[in-house]
Amino acid sequence: MSRRCELTGVGVQAGNNVSHSNRKSRRRFLPNLQSVTLQSYILGQDFKLRITPATLRSIDHNGGLDAFLITAKSASLTVLGQKIRRDIKKAANKAPEEVKAVVVKPKAEKKPKAASKRKAKPKSESKKKAPKAKVAAVKKAKVKTKSKVKAKNKSNKAKNIKAKTKSNPKMKAKSKSKPKKKK
């Protein structure tokens, strides 16, 4: 039994096991094949297939095996999938209109998006750049605020040191003692 999806042809892939030390050894990635029985309403027949869960989700999304095979591109199907697809198309041409309507659903039209409450600016206005003088002023303001923050931080550190020395007499002695000179 081959390890291959019978509808989409997804098969075994090769790769590496990569260890913590980044050593690589070859390995195989096997597809997650599930045995399922799918029913074709047009053919009135059941098909027992080994397919991947991704294919099964696609079949459910499209509304059944018949709709999935009709909408799928023949290049993306296996030989078995193409054969079932041809049989379904032949039977669909002979089938009454009620069956066709159930199997082949017309694609829903996209609804136009509601207009946003915000007024859109004309392209000419949105692409205008700020004058160089304004840009320079903004940069200077940023530099000034950074220097103010640094000054505040320094003054806060000085206040903290004064508060510590007032509460702890040992700190006073340490702060008053002269540092030793290195030779």
CYANA upper distance limits for C-alpha pairs under 8 A (distance plus 0.5 A):
  3 ARG  CA     11 GLY  CA      6.48
  3 ARG  CA     12 VAL  CA      7.09
  3 ARG  CA     30 LEU  CA      7.72
  3 ARG  CA     31 PRO  CA      7.45
  3 ARG  CA     33 LEU  CA      7.98
  4 ARG  CA      9 GLY  CA      6.16
  4 ARG  CA     10 VAL  CA      6.01
  4 ARG  CA     11 GLY  CA      4.88
  4 ARG  CA     12 VAL  CA      7.60
  4 ARG  CA     31 PRO  CA      7.72
  4 ARG  CA     33 LEU  CA      8.07
  4 ARG  CA     50 ARG  CA      8.38
  4 ARG  CA     51 ILE  CA      8.19
  5 CYS  CA      9 GLY  CA      5.25
  5 CYS  CA     10 VAL  CA      5.62
  5 CYS  CA     11 GLY  CA      7.04
  5 CYS  CA     31 PRO  CA      8.44
  5 CYS  CA     33 LEU  CA      7.19
  5 CYS  CA     50 ARG  CA      6.44
  5 CYS  CA     51 ILE  CA      4.98
  5 CYS  CA     52 THR  CA      6.46
  6 GLU  CA     49 LEU  CA      6.87
  6 GLU  CA     50 ARG  CA      6.37
  6 GLU  CA     51 ILE  CA      6.28
  6 GLU  CA     78 THR  CA      7.03
  6 GLU  CA     80 LEU  CA      7.31
  6 GLU  CA     81 GLY  CA      7.53
  7 LEU  CA     51 ILE  CA      7.16
  7 LEU  CA     55 THR  CA      8.19
  7 LEU  CA     77 LEU  CA      6.09
  7 LEU  CA     78 THR  CA      5.96
  7 LEU  CA     80 LEU  CA      7.31
  7 LEU  CA     81 GLY  CA      5.40
  8 THR  CA     51 ILE  CA      8.42
  8 THR  CA     55 THR  CA      7.59
  8 THR  CA     76 SER  CA      6.51
  8 THR  CA     77 LEU  CA      5.24
  8 THR  CA     78 THR  CA      6.24
  8 THR  CA     81 GLY  CA      7.97
  9 GLY  CA     76 SER  CA      8.29
  9 GLY  CA     77 LEU  CA      7.14
  9 GLY  CA     78 THR  CA      6.03
 10 VAL  CA     31 PRO  CA      7.61
 10 VAL  CA     52 THR  CA      8.25
 11 GLY  CA     30 LEU  CA      7.64
 11 GLY  CA     31 PRO  CA      6.57
 12 VAL  CA     28 ARG  CA      7.19
 12 VAL  CA     29 PHE  CA      6.26
 12 VAL  CA     30 LEU  CA      5.39
 12 VAL  CA     31 PRO  CA      6.53
 13 GLN  CA     28 ARG  CA      6.30
 13 GLN  CA     29 PHE  CA      5.52
 13 GLN  CA     30 LEU  CA      7.15
 14 ALA  CA     26 ARG  CA      7.80
 14 ALA  CA     27 ARG  CA      6.44
 14 ALA  CA     28 ARG  CA      5.05
 14 ALA  CA     29 PHE  CA      6.40
 15 GLY  CA     26 ARG  CA      6.35
 15 GLY  CA     27 ARG  CA      5.96
 15 GLY  CA     28 ARG  CA      6.64
 15 GLY  CA     29 PHE  CA      7.64
 16 ASN  CA     24 LYS  CA      6.15
 16 ASN  CA     25 SER  CA      5.83
 16 ASN  CA     26 ARG  CA      5.00
 16 ASN  CA     27 ARG  CA      5.89
 16 ASN  CA     28 ARG  CA      8.46
 17 ASN  CA     23 ARG  CA      8.47
 17 ASN  CA     24 LYS  CA      6.03
 17 ASN  CA     25 SER  CA      5.73
 17 ASN  CA     26 ARG  CA      6.68
 17 ASN  CA     27 ARG  CA      6.76
 18 VAL  CA     22 ASN  CA      5.95
 18 VAL  CA     23 ARG  CA      6.10
 18 VAL  CA     24 LYS  CA      5.23
 18 VAL  CA     25 SER  CA      7.31
 19 SER  CA     23 ARG  CA      5.83
 19 SER  CA     24 LYS  CA      7.15
 31 PRO  CA     52 THR  CA      7.46
 32 ASN  CA     52 THR  CA      6.11
 32 ASN  CA     53 PRO  CA      7.64
 33 LEU  CA     50 ARG  CA      6.29
 33 LEU  CA     51 ILE  CA      5.71
 33 LEU  CA     52 THR  CA      5.21
 33 LEU  CA     53 PRO  CA      7.75
 34 GLN  CA     50 ARG  CA      5.77
 34 GLN  CA     51 ILE  CA      5.97
 34 GLN  CA     52 THR  CA      6.51
 34 GLN  CA     53 PRO  CA      7.56
 35 SER  CA     48 LYS  CA      7.50
 35 SER  CA     49 LEU  CA      6.20
 35 SER  CA     50 ARG  CA      4.88
 35 SER  CA     51 ILE  CA      7.05
 36 VAL  CA     48 LYS  CA      6.23
 36 VAL  CA     49 LEU  CA      6.01
 36 VAL  CA     50 ARG  CA      6.77
 36 VAL  CA     51 ILE  CA      7.82
 37 THR  CA     46 ASP  CA      6.90
 37 THR  CA     47 PHE  CA      5.91
 37 THR  CA     48 LYS  CA      4.74
 37 THR  CA     49 LEU  CA      6.65
 38 LEU  CA     46 ASP  CA      6.13
 38 LEU  CA     47 PHE  CA      5.67
 38 LEU  CA     48 LYS  CA      6.87
 38 LEU  CA     49 LEU  CA      7.94
 38 LEU  CA     65 LEU  CA      7.20
 39 GLN  CA     44 GLY  CA      7.77
 39 GLN  CA     45 GLN  CA      6.42
 39 GLN  CA     46 ASP  CA      4.89
 39 GLN  CA     47 PHE  CA      6.68
 39 GLN  CA     64 GLY  CA      8.44
 39 GLN  CA     65 LEU  CA      7.30
 40 SER  CA     44 GLY  CA      6.09
 40 SER  CA     45 GLN  CA      5.92
 40 SER  CA     46 ASP  CA      6.67
 40 SER  CA     47 PHE  CA      8.16
 40 SER  CA     64 GLY  CA      8.27
 40 SER  CA     65 LEU  CA      6.55
 40 SER  CA     66 ASP  CA      6.31
 41 TYR  CA     45 GLN  CA      7.55
 41 TYR  CA     66 ASP  CA      7.65
 42 ILE  CA     66 ASP  CA      7.73
 42 ILE  CA     88 ILE  CA      6.97
 42 ILE  CA     91 ALA  CA      6.95
 42 ILE  CA     92 ALA  CA      6.90
 42 ILE  CA     95 ALA  CA      7.78
 42 ILE  CA     99 VAL  CA      7.44
 43 LEU  CA     87 ASP  CA      8.24
 43 LEU  CA     88 ILE  CA      6.90
 43 LEU  CA     91 ALA  CA      7.05
 51 ILE  CA     55 THR  CA      6.93
 51 ILE  CA     56 LEU  CA      7.48
 52 THR  CA     56 LEU  CA      6.96
 53 PRO  CA     57 ARG  CA      6.64
 54 ALA  CA     58 SER  CA      6.80
 55 THR  CA     59 ILE  CA      6.71
 56 LEU  CA     60 ASP  CA      6.77
 57 ARG  CA     61 HIS  CA      6.51
 58 SER  CA     62 ASN  CA      6.65
 58 SER  CA     68 PHE  CA      7.71
 59 ILE  CA     63 GLY  CA      6.80
 59 ILE  CA     64 GLY  CA      5.75
 59 ILE  CA     65 LEU  CA      6.18
 59 ILE  CA     67 ALA  CA      8.23
 59 ILE  CA     68 PHE  CA      5.82
 60 ASP  CA     64 GLY  CA      6.03
 60 ASP  CA     65 LEU  CA      8.42
 62 ASN  CA     67 ALA  CA      6.38
 62 ASN  CA     68 PHE  CA      5.82
 63 GLY  CA     67 ALA  CA      6.43
 63 GLY  CA     68 PHE  CA      7.48
 63 GLY  CA    103 VAL  CA      7.94
 64 GLY  CA     68 PHE  CA      6.63
 64 GLY  CA    103 VAL  CA      8.27
 65 LEU  CA     69 LEU  CA      6.63
 66 ASP  CA     70 ILE  CA      6.67
 66 ASP  CA     85 ARG  CA      8.17
 66 ASP  CA     88 ILE  CA      7.28
 66 ASP  CA    103 VAL  CA      6.82
 67 ALA  CA     71 THR  CA      6.58
 67 ALA  CA    103 VAL  CA      5.87
 67 ALA  CA    104 VAL  CA      6.26
 67 ALA  CA    105 LYS  CA      8.46
 68 PHE  CA     72 ALA  CA      6.44
 69 LEU  CA     81 GLY  CA      7.83
 69 LEU  CA     84 ILE  CA      8.37
 69 LEU  CA     85 ARG  CA      6.00
 70 ILE  CA     85 ARG  CA      6.85
 70 ILE  CA     88 ILE  CA      8.31
 70 ILE  CA     89 LYS  CA      7.79
 70 ILE  CA    104 VAL  CA      8.34
 72 ALA  CA     76 SER  CA      7.60
 72 ALA  CA     77 LEU  CA      8.03
 73 LYS  CA     77 LEU  CA      7.51
 74 SER  CA     82 GLN  CA      6.66
 77 LEU  CA     81 GLY  CA      5.84
 77 LEU  CA     82 GLN  CA      6.50
 78 THR  CA     82 GLN  CA      6.64
 79 VAL  CA     83 LYS  CA      6.70
 80 LEU  CA     84 ILE  CA      6.78
 81 GLY  CA     85 ARG  CA      6.56
 82 GLN  CA     86 ARG  CA      6.68
 83 LYS  CA     87 ASP  CA      6.84
 84 ILE  CA     88 ILE  CA      6.66
 85 ARG  CA     89 LYS  CA      6.70
 86 ARG  CA     90 LYS  CA      6.72
 87 ASP  CA     91 ALA  CA      6.66
 88 ILE  CA     92 ALA  CA      6.36
 89 LYS  CA     93 ASN  CA      6.86
 90 LYS  CA     94 LYS  CA      7.30
 91 ALA  CA     95 ALA  CA      6.44
 92 ALA  CA     96 PRO  CA      8.38
 92 ALA  CA     99 VAL  CA      8.24
 92 ALA  CA    100 LYS  CA      6.91
 95 ALA  CA     99 VAL  CA      6.99
 95 ALA  CA    100 LYS  CA      7.58
 96 PRO  CA    100 LYS  CA      7.32
 97 GLU  CA    101 ALA  CA      6.71
 98 GLU  CA    102 VAL  CA      7.00
 99 VAL  CA    103 VAL  CA      6.80
100 LYS  CA    104 VAL  CA      6.30
101 ALA  CA    105 LYS  CA      6.78
121 LYS  CA    125 GLU  CA      6.93
121 LYS  CA    126 SER  CA      6.70
122 PRO  CA    126 SER  CA      7.01
123 LYS  CA    127 LYS  CA      6.82
124 SER  CA    128 LYS  CA      7.25
130 ALA  CA    134 LYS  CA      7.12
130 ALA  CA    135 VAL  CA      7.28
131 PRO  CA    135 VAL  CA      7.09
132 LYS  CA    136 ALA  CA      6.69
133 ALA  CA    137 ALA  CA      6.74
134 LYS  CA    138 VAL  CA      6.72
135 VAL  CA    139 LYS  CA      6.84
136 ALA  CA    140 LYS  CA      6.77
137 ALA  CA    141 ALA  CA      6.71
138 VAL  CA    142 LYS  CA      6.81
139 LYS  CA    143 VAL  CA      6.85
140 LYS  CA    144 LYS  CA      6.71
141 ALA  CA    145 THR  CA      6.75
142 LYS  CA    146 LYS  CA      6.78
143 VAL  CA    147 SER  CA      6.81
144 LYS  CA    148 LYS  CA      6.70
145 THR  CA    149 VAL  CA      6.70
146 LYS  CA    150 LYS  CA      6.81
147 SER  CA    151 ALA  CA      6.72
148 LYS  CA    152 LYS  CA      6.69
149 VAL  CA    153 ASN  CA      6.68
150 LYS  CA    154 LYS  CA      6.80
151 ALA  CA    155 SER  CA      6.78
152 LYS  CA    156 ASN  CA      6.59
153 ASN  CA    157 LYS  CA      6.73
154 LYS  CA    158 ALA  CA      6.83
155 SER  CA    159 LYS  CA      6.74
156 ASN  CA    160 ASN  CA      6.68
157 LYS  CA    161 ILE  CA      6.79
158 ALA  CA    162 LYS  CA      6.82
159 LYS  CA    163 ALA  CA      6.67
160 ASN  CA    164 LYS  CA      6.72
161 ILE  CA    165 THR  CA      6.76
162 LYS  CA    166 LYS  CA      6.76
163 ALA  CA    167 SER  CA      6.92
164 LYS  CA    168 ASN  CA      6.49
164 LYS  CA    171 MET  CA      7.67
165 THR  CA    169 PRO  CA      6.84
165 THR  CA    170 LYS  CA      8.17
165 THR  CA    171 MET  CA      5.54
165 THR  CA    172 LYS  CA      5.67
166 LYS  CA    172 LYS  CA      7.94
168 ASN  CA    172 LYS  CA      7.56
169 PRO  CA    173 ALA  CA      7.27
170 LYS  CA    174 LYS  CA      6.92
171 MET  CA    175 SER  CA      6.58
172 LYS  CA    176 LYS  CA      6.59
173 ALA  CA    177 SER  CA      6.62
